[in-house]
Amino acid sequence: MKAITLANNGGTENLHFTEIPTPEINEDEVLIRVKAIGINPVDAFARREPAAIGRFVKPAPGEKVVIGWDVSGVVEAAGARVRVCKPGDEVFGMVNFPGHGKAYAEYVAAPAAQLALKPGNISHEEAAASTLAALTAWQALVTYGKVRQGDKVLIHGAGGGVGHYAVQIARHFGAYVIGTGSASKRDFVLRLGANQFIDYTAARFEEVVQDADLVVDSLFGDHIFRSLATVKPGGRVIALLASFTDEKLAGLVREKNVYAHTLGVVSNGRDMEQIAALLQSGELRSHISATYPFTDMAKAHAEIERGKTLGKIVVTLP
Ligand SMILES: NC(=O)c1ccc[n+]([C@@H]2O[C@H](COP(=O)([O-])OP(=O)(O)OC[C@H]3O[C@@H](n4cnc5c(N)ncnc54)[C@H](OP(=O)(O)O)[C@@H]3O)[C@@H](O)[C@H]2O)c1
């Protein structure tokens, strides 16, 4: 089958279009003929950083490394114990994260327990987009953030992959949503349903918000201190990148009696089904700002690495 393999960590020139054997499936897996692949910042991280090979991608000795996790496609074959889908069904999901997903290929072997049936009203592109990023938003807001009706929720990077799903999911639960982003994202984020938008290039968000019930922080560095300043005593802060091991930060968390959690998104078919239901009802939509053919994976990587993504970037296969 055709696949994109990684020769070495580094620039996009290390992504090679090549032929490798079609994967075998075990009795709990399905073989998916991939129609679309969602692209995330972690894809570029896995390509670029040698540390990512040990952390996410664990190739067998001599195996050609295939990266990527987000797929939508058609079930070609199903293992003997698979009950949730059968050959011919359309499925989508985040495969084996945080582990070796091997999504940049014509066929992917995926545990059936990590997948959901693709709603018929959305395309493979929209489905592939709404896997890692939508799962992150769901697990941040629902699993750990326990979002409730009437909560004031601050979502950073609200115009990006995770953020644009988070805005819609928080609104679905009846929260009052404040999104941050650069000015170019304002109209988009408000159209998604956010009640307020803060342009981070023009205002310090902690001077605008001081009584948030829940904050989803997706940035590096001191940003998390600023997010903590916006949350009310007893509130919740979910960080996608920052850890709360820093002594000063941990002290502030204790002082404010805040629930603070660093999220590492994990593959989860039950969460995928919740996302599928929202996509089916139209309460959740994927906004795709750029689509590339499989042969242009390098361009998709260059685009996600700009860090300015509007909605999602997707790659398609014939
Ligand atoms: N821990 C986990 O499990 C997990 C899971 C998913 C993602 N992540 C991480 O979370 C981050 C976001 O992921 P993503 O998929 O949403 O990335 P993305 O699609 O690249 O979106 C990031 C968004 O943030 C905006 N942004 C940049 N600087 C900002 C700032 N200072 N304040 C507010 N917004 C800012 C960007 O555009 P503008 O500047 O134009 O607004 C962009 O729209 C990435 O670093 C990713 O690696 C972690």
The ligand as a Tripos MOL2 file, in Angstrom:
@<TRIPOS>MOLECULE
LIG
   48    52     1     0     0
SMALL
NO_CHARGES

@<TRIPOS>ATOM
      1 N1         -2.4030   17.7570   25.7820 N.am      1 LIG1
      2 C1         -3.0590   17.2500   24.7480 C.2       1 LIG1
      3 O1         -3.5360   16.1160   24.7810 O.2       1 LIG1
      4 C2         -3.2410   18.1150   23.5230 C.ar      1 LIG1
      5 C3         -4.2110   17.7380   22.5800 C.ar      1 LIG1
      6 C4         -4.4170   18.5630   21.4600 C.ar      1 LIG1
      7 C5         -3.6290   19.7010   21.2970 C.ar      1 LIG1
      8 N2         -2.6730   19.9980   22.2080 N.ar      1 LIG1
      9 C6         -1.8380   21.2040   22.0440 C.3       1 LIG1
     10 O2         -2.7040   22.3260   22.1870 O.3       1 LIG1
     11 C7         -2.2970   23.3690   21.3070 C.3       1 LIG1
     12 C8         -3.4920   23.7840   20.4290 C.3       1 LIG1
     13 O3         -3.8150   22.7010   19.5760 O.3       1 LIG1
     14 P1         -4.6840   22.9430   18.2770 P.3       1 LIG1
     15 O4         -4.8250   21.6550   17.5770 O.co2     1 LIG1
     16 O5         -5.9060   23.7130   18.6200 O.co2     1 LIG1
     17 O6         -3.6910   23.9090   17.4510 O.3       1 LIG1
     18 P2         -4.0230   24.8460   16.2030 P.3       1 LIG1
     19 O7         -5.0800   24.2290   15.3730 O.co2     1 LIG1
     20 O8         -2.7060   25.1910   15.6180 O.co2     1 LIG1
     21 O9         -4.6820   26.1470   16.8550 O.3       1 LIG1
     22 C9         -3.9800   26.9890   17.7300 C.3       1 LIG1
     23 C10        -4.6940   28.3390   17.7090 C.3       1 LIG1
     24 O10        -4.1970   29.1660   18.7420 O.3       1 LIG1
     25 C11        -4.1740   30.5230   18.2820 C.3       1 LIG1
     26 N3         -3.1880   31.2210   19.1150 N.ar      1 LIG1
     27 C12        -1.8560   31.3170   18.9460 C.ar      1 LIG1
     28 N4         -1.3180   32.0200   19.9550 N.ar      1 LIG1
     29 C13        -2.3360   32.3720   20.7810 C.ar      1 LIG1
     30 C14        -2.4310   33.1040   22.0040 C.ar      1 LIG1
     31 N5         -1.3540   33.6480   22.5890 N.pl3     1 LIG1
     32 N6         -3.6540   33.2390   22.5840 N.ar      1 LIG1
     33 C15        -4.7630   32.6990   22.0220 C.ar      1 LIG1
     34 N7         -4.7400   32.0170   20.8600 N.ar      1 LIG1
     35 C16        -3.5380   31.8410   20.2610 C.ar      1 LIG1
     36 C17        -3.8190   30.3930   16.8010 C.3       1 LIG1
     37 O11        -4.2630   31.3920   15.9070 O.3       1 LIG1
     38 P3         -4.3540   32.9920   16.2020 P.3       1 LIG1
     39 O12        -3.0540   33.3570   16.8280 O.co2     1 LIG1
     40 O13        -4.5400   33.6000   14.8420 O.co2     1 LIG1
     41 O14        -5.5510   33.1790   17.0850 O.co2     1 LIG1
     42 C18        -4.5310   29.1020   16.3980 C.3       1 LIG1
     43 O15        -5.8300   29.3300   15.8730 O.3       1 LIG1
     44 C19        -1.1260   22.8260   20.4830 C.3       1 LIG1
     45 O16         0.0830   23.2660   21.0590 O.3       1 LIG1
     46 C20        -1.2640   21.3270   20.6340 C.3       1 LIG1
     47 O17        -0.0380   20.6510   20.5140 O.3       1 LIG1
     48 C21        -2.4500   19.2370   23.3280 C.ar      1 LIG1
@<TRIPOS>BOND
     1     1     2 1
     2     2     3 2
     3     2     4 1
     4     4     5 ar
     5     4    48 ar
     6     5     6 ar
     7     6     7 ar
     8     7     8 ar
     9     8     9 1
    10     8    48 ar
    11     9    10 1
    12     9    46 1
    13    10    11 1
    14    11    12 1
    15    11    44 1
    16    12    13 1
    17    13    14 1
    18    14    15 2
    19    14    16 1
    20    14    17 1
    21    17    18 1
    22    18    19 2
    23    18    20 1
    24    18    21 1
    25    21    22 1
    26    22    23 1
    27    23    24 1
    28    23    42 1
    29    24    25 1
    30    25    26 1
    31    25    36 1
    32    26    27 ar
    33    26    35 ar
    34    27    28 ar
    35    28    29 ar
    36    29    30 ar
    37    29    35 ar
    38    30    31 1
    39    30    32 ar
    40    32    33 ar
    41    33    34 ar
    42    34    35 ar
    43    36    37 1
    44    36    42 1
    45    37    38 1
    46    38    39 2
    47    38    40 1
    48    38    41 1
    49    42    43 1
    50    44    45 1
    51    44    46 1
    52    46    47 1
@<TRIPOS>SUBSTRUCTURE
     1 LIG1         1 GROUP 0 **** ****
